[in-house]
Amino acid sequence: MSNPVYLALDLPQLEPAKALVNKVKAHIGGVKLGLEFFCAHGGHGVHEIAHCGLPIFLDLKFHDIPNTVASAMQAIHVYQPAIVTVHASGGRAMMEDAKAAAAEGCKVVAVTMLTSMDASDLTATGVYGSAETQVMRLAELAHAAGLDGIVCSGQEVGTVKKAWKDGFFVVPGLRPAGSGTGDQKRVVTPRQARDNGASVLVIGRPISRAEDPAAAARAIEATL
């Protein structure tokens, strides 16, 4: 992948979203469409962004019984996504069925622990141990289920990479040096994440909310 940066495109209006992608597409490698975008614009919105000519990452975080997730994976074949997410906490059977139902060439990656969470949040949900321990536990499960890789923070990706050398690792919650962290808790810079083994760097607000999004994307690209 020549440019690992995927723009997290969560805008409430479709035309400004398309305009943003076209403005920055020379400096990114793909577009991540999450729940906010998908709920607002549906399949029509996905197709409209796909017309911009970049790979599409559908970050829908499927988490349900295996049969339902498999059916959902089949339903999104029409969008031809390059990457799709499921929740690792859905279990091995769910992940196995998700991968089996995915379109050929589509990478299925498991969300381990949201970058808005830290160890205290884990404890509140009844899961004890460090963030790294939880991420490694779920990464091992995803690997055993035959998935292509996982989603984790830049703080854990280096450790996971050592254990899963050919894994595909998506790292969100990235902030360029000097940026505010917002609602993210476990953050690193895009360069740090790439050096630690990230395959895809998901970057949203530092580009989409910049005064000059193209300049912001170009500056991030230049650090990689």
C-alpha positions in Angstrom: 0.0 0.0 0.0 1.7 3.2 -1.2 -0.3 5.5 1.1 -1.6 3.9 4.3 -3.8 6.9 5.3 -7.5 6.3 5.2 -9.7 9.4 5.9 -12.4 8.8 8.5 -15.3 10.5 6.7 -18.1 11.1 9.1 -20.0 14.2 7.8 -23.7 14.7 8.1 -24.2 16.0 4.5 -23.2 14.0 1.5 -22.1 16.8 -0.9 -19.6 18.3 1.5 -18.3 14.8 2.2 -17.7 14.2 -1.5 -16.1 17.6 -1.8 -13.7 16.8 1.0 -12.6 13.5 -0.5 -12.0 15.1 -3.8 -10.0 17.8 -2.2 -7.6 15.5 -0.3 -7.6 12.3 -2.4 -4.1 13.0 -3.8 -2.8 12.7 -0.3 -4.7 9.7 1.1 -4.9 6.0 0.3 -8.6 5.3 1.0 -11.8 6.4 2.8 -13.2 5.0 6.0 -17.0 5.1 6.2 -18.3 4.5 9.7 -21.7 4.1 11.4 -22.5 7.9 11.3 -21.9 8.1 7.6 -23.7 4.8 6.8 -26.7 5.6 8.9 -27.0 9.1 7.4 -26.4 8.2 3.7 -26.9 4.4 3.3 -25.8 2.5 0.3 -26.3 5.5 -2.0 -23.7 7.4 0.0 -21.2 4.6 -0.2 -21.6 4.4 -4.0 -21.2 8.2 -4.3 -17.9 8.2 -2.3 -16.7 5.1 -4.2 -17.0 7.2 -7.4 -14.2 9.4 -6.1 -11.9 6.5 -7.0 -10.4 5.4 -3.7 -10.7 2.1 -1.8 -13.6 2.0 0.7 -13.2 0.8 4.3 -16.7 0.0 5.8 -16.2 0.4 9.5 -19.6 -1.1 10.6 -18.3 -3.1 13.5 -20.7 -6.1 13.1 -21.4 -7.8 16.4 -24.3 -10.2 16.5 -25.0 -14.0 16.3 -22.9 -15.7 13.6 -25.7 -16.2 11.1 -26.8 -12.6 11.3 -23.2 -11.3 10.8 -22.7 -13.7 7.9 -25.9 -12.4 6.2 -24.8 -8.8 6.8 -21.4 -9.5 5.2 -23.1 -11.0 2.2 -25.4 -7.9 1.9 -22.5 -5.5 1.7 -20.8 -7.3 -1.2 -22.6 -4.8 -3.5 -20.4 -2.0 -2.1 -17.1 -3.8 -2.9 -15.4 -2.7 0.3 -11.6 -3.2 0.6 -11.9 -3.6 4.4 -14.8 -4.4 6.8 -14.8 -4.5 10.6 -16.4 -6.9 13.1 -16.1 -6.9 16.9 -13.7 -9.5 18.2 -15.8 -9.8 21.3 -18.5 -11.5 19.2 -16.4 -14.6 19.5 -14.6 -17.1 17.3 -17.6 -18.6 15.5 -19.0 -15.2 14.6 -15.6 -14.1 13.2 -15.2 -17.4 11.2 -18.6 -16.9 9.6 -17.9 -13.3 8.9 -14.7 -14.2 7.0 -16.3 -17.0 5.2 -19.1 -14.7 4.0 -16.9 -11.8 3.0 -16.3 -11.0 -0.7 -13.1 -12.2 -2.3 -10.3 -9.7 -1.7 -12.1 -8.0 1.2 -10.0 -7.9 4.4 -12.0 -8.6 7.5 -10.5 -7.1 10.6 -11.6 -7.4 14.2 -12.0 -4.5 16.6 -10.3 -5.3 19.8 -10.6 -2.3 22.1 -11.9 1.1 21.2 -9.2 3.9 21.3 -11.7 5.9 23.4 -11.2 3.4 26.2 -8.5 2.7 28.7 -7.9 0.2 31.5 -10.4 1.8 33.9 -13.1 1.6 31.2 -12.3 -2.1 30.8 -12.6 -2.7 34.6 -16.0 -0.9 34.5 -17.2 -3.5 32.0 -15.9 -6.4 34.1 -12.7 -7.0 32.1 -9.6 -6.9 34.2 -6.0 -6.4 33.1 -4.2 -3.8 31.0 -5.3 -2.6 27.6 -2.4 -4.5 26.0 -3.4 -7.7 27.6 -7.0 -7.4 26.4 -5.9 -6.5 22.9 -3.5 -9.4 22.7 -6.2 -11.8 24.0 -8.6 -10.7 21.3 -5.9 -10.6 18.6 -5.1 -14.2 19.3 -8.8 -15.1 19.0 -9.1 -13.2 15.7 -6.0 -14.9 14.3 -7.4 -18.3 15.3 -10.6 -17.5 13.5 -8.8 -16.8 10.3 -9.3 -13.1 10.1 -6.9 -10.9 8.2 -6.0 -8.7 11.1 -7.3 -6.4 13.9 -8.0 -2.9 14.8 -6.0 -1.6 17.8 -4.3 1.5 19.0 -0.8 2.5 18.1 0.2 1.7 21.6 -0.4 -2.0 21.1 0.2 -2.6 17.4 4.0 -3.2 17.9 3.4 -6.0 20.4 0.7 -7.6 18.3 2.9 -7.4 15.2 5.6 -9.4 16.9 3.1 -12.3 17.5 1.2 -12.0 14.2 3.9 -11.1 11.7 1.8 -11.2 8.6 -1.3 -9.6 10.1 -3.1 -6.6 8.7 -3.3 -3.9 11.4 -5.7 -0.9 11.3 -4.8 1.9 13.7 -7.3 4.6 14.5 -7.2 7.4 17.0 -4.1 9.0 15.5 -3.1 12.6 16.2 -0.2 14.5 14.5 2.3 16.0 16.9 0.9 19.0 18.7 -2.8 18.0 18.0 -5.5 17.7 20.7 -6.6 14.2 21.6 -10.3 15.0 21.9 -12.2 11.9 23.0 -9.3 9.6 22.3 -7.3 8.1 25.2 -4.7 5.8 23.7 -3.1 7.9 20.9 0.2 8.1 19.0 1.3 10.0 15.9 0.8 8.5 12.4 4.6 8.1 12.1 4.8 6.2 15.4 2.0 3.9 14.4 3.5 3.2 11.0 6.9 2.5 12.5 5.3 0.1 15.0 3.7 -2.0 12.3 0.4 -0.4 11.3 -0.9 -1.3 7.8 -3.6 1.3 7.7 -3.7 4.7 9.5 -7.2 6.0 10.1 -7.2 9.8 10.5 -10.4 11.9 10.8 -10.6 15.2 12.5 -7.0 16.3 12.1 -7.8 16.4 8.3 -11.5 16.9 8.1 -11.7 19.8 10.6 -8.5 21.4 9.5 -8.7 24.9 8.0 -7.0 23.5 4.9 -7.8 19.8 4.7 -5.6 19.2 1.7 -2.6 20.9 3.4 -3.2 18.9 6.6 -3.4 15.6 4.7 -0.2 16.5 2.7 1.6 17.3 5.9 0.7 14.0 7.4 1.7 12.2 4.3 5.1 13.9 4.4 5.8 12.4 7.8 5.4 8.8 6.7 
